[in-house]
Amino acid sequence: MRFGSINWSLFSLAVLVMALFAVGCDTGSAPSLYDPDAVGDPDPSITSVDPAAAALAGVDVVTIAGSNFSAEASRNLVYFGDARGEVLEATATQLRVRAPNTPAPSLSIRVSVIGAENFSNAVTYSLKPAVERVSDIASFEELFSIASTPTGDILSSLFSDGLSVGIVRITPEGDR
């Protein structure tokens, strides 16, 4: 039936559908994920790191001594700054971790244990690059048979465009 410009049957149907959405979806309050009686694991703590001051990034294995670590390696997360190290072995008091390949002169080592609420204390540490450029080597040059002297100079057989140029001496400053 139509009265004016309103189709009352469509209007009634629309009101009925909205009423069903408003009251038909209420299933009561959802249970909370928060458990006020839950007790987490104790927070981890770092007492020492070996090697003590620095390690080679991406190469060295760092031993972290402390307390409240998980004996299950996968439950320990060790961060060197923002990068995660690979936990190789774990006990409740010691972690052996391969340092990530993110060299930095100063960063913080922190340990998180799944189940504990907080991170450990932070220990300042240095990750040194495992490889450094010693000189500007052109794309057509190749160094072979590298050796070093007690003064830090590098001696190498140099090839240029596939031909031997001879032995070159490169100083720590990069001069040939």
ZAMARGU-4260 file (C-alpha; in steps of 0.2 Angstrom, whole numbers, plus 5000, padded with zeros to 4 digits):
<rodrens>
0) 5000/5000/5000 | 5007/5017/4996 | 5003/5033/5005 | 5011/5049/4998 | 5029/5045/4992
5) 5032/5032/5006 | 5031/5013/5002 | 5025/5007/5019 | 5029/4989/5017 | 5047/4993/5012
10) 5048/5005/5027 | 5041/4992/5039 | 5053/4979/5033 | 5068/4990/5035 | 5062/4995/5053
15) 5060/4976/5057 | 5078/4972/5050 | 5086/4986/5060 | 5076/4980/5076 | 5083/4962/5073
20) 5101/4969/5072 | 5099/4980/5087 | 5093/4966/5099 | 5096/4949/5090 | 5115/4951/5091
25) 5117/4953/5110 | 5124/4937/5117 | 5129/4945/5134 | 5146/4951/5140 | 5161/4942/5133
30) 5173/4934/5146 | 5188/4944/5149 | 5206/4938/5144 | 5213/4947/5160 | 5216/4935/5174
35) 5219/4945/5190 | 5226/4930/5199 | 5239/4925/5186 | 5257/4925/5191 | 5270/4927/5178
40) 5288/4920/5178 | 5301/4930/5187 | 5310/4943/5176 | 5327/4939/5169 | 5343/4947/5175
45) 5360/4949/5167 | 5375/4948/5178 | 5389/4946/5165 | 5393/4945/5146 | 5408/4936/5139
50) 5417/4942/5129 | 5416/4957/5141 | 5416/4972/5130 | 5413/4968/5112 | 5411/4954/5099
55) 5411/4952/5080 | 5394/4955/5073 | 5386/4940/5065 | 5401/4929/5069 | 5405/4927/5088
60) 5395/4918/5101 | 5391/4928/5116 | 5389/4920/5133 | 5376/4929/5145 | 5376/4924/5163
65) 5362/4928/5174 | 5346/4922/5182 | 5328/4917/5178 | 5332/4912/5160 | 5322/4898/5152
70) 5331/4881/5150 | 5321/4880/5133 | 5331/4890/5121 | 5316/4896/5111 | 5308/4904/5126
75) 5323/4916/5128 | 5323/4932/5116 | 5340/4941/5117 | 5341/4958/5109 | 5357/4968/5104
80) 5349/4985/5102 | 5334/4982/5091 | 5341/4966/5082 | 5338/4948/5089 | 5352/4936/5092
85) 5350/4918/5089 | 5350/4908/5106 | 5360/4892/5103 | 5360/4885/5120 | 5350/4889/5136
90) 5350/4885/5155 | 5342/4894/5169 | 5358/4904/5172 | 5367/4905/5155 | 5363/4909/5137
95) 5374/4906/5122 | 5369/4918/5108 | 5376/4921/5091 | 5377/4940/5089 | 5366/4947/5075
100) 5375/4955/5060 | 5371/4973/5065 | 5388/4981/5070 | 5386/4996/5082 | 5399/5004/5093
105) 5386/5005/5108 | 5370/4996/5110 | 5361/4987/5124 | 5359/4969/5127 | 5342/4964/5135
110) 5334/4947/5138 | 5316/4943/5137 | 5309/4927/5143 | 5292/4921/5137 | 5280/4921/5152
115) 5290/4935/5162 | 5282/4952/5162 | 5298/4963/5160 | 5314/4963/5151 | 5331/4960/5160
120) 5342/4975/5165 | 5352/4982/5150 | 5370/4979/5147 | 5380/4991/5136 | 5389/4981/5122
125) 5398/4984/5106 | 5397/4973/5090 | 5411/4976/5078 | 5410/4972/5060 | 5418/4956/5055
130) 5424/4963/5038 | 5430/4980/5034 | 5435/4988/5018 | 5454/4991/5018 | 5456/5002/5002
135) 5447/5008/4987 | 5448/4993/4976 | 5442/4996/4958 | 5429/4985/4950 | 5443/4979/4938
140) 5455/4975/4952 | 5457/4959/4963 | 5467/4956/4978 | 5475/4938/4981 | 5486/4931/4994
145) 5483/4944/5008 | 5495/4945/5022 | 5498/4958/5036 | 5513/4965/5044 | 5515/4969/5063
150) 5512/4988/5059 | 5495/4985/5051 | 5500/4986/5033 | 5492/4973/5021 | 5503/4965/5008
155) 5493/4957/4993 | 5495/4951/4975 | 5486/4963/4964 | 5478/4958/4948 | 5471/4972/4936
160) 5460/4967/4921 | 5465/4949/4924 | 5484/4953/4923 | 5496/4952/4938 | 5502/4970/4943
165) 5513/4962/4957 | 5513/4964/4976 | 5505/4980/4983 | 5507/4987/5001 | 5491/4995/5008
170) 5493/5005/5024 | 5480/5006/5038 | 5475/5023/5031 | 5471/5015/5014 | 5486/5022/5004
175) 5495/5011/4992
</rodrens>
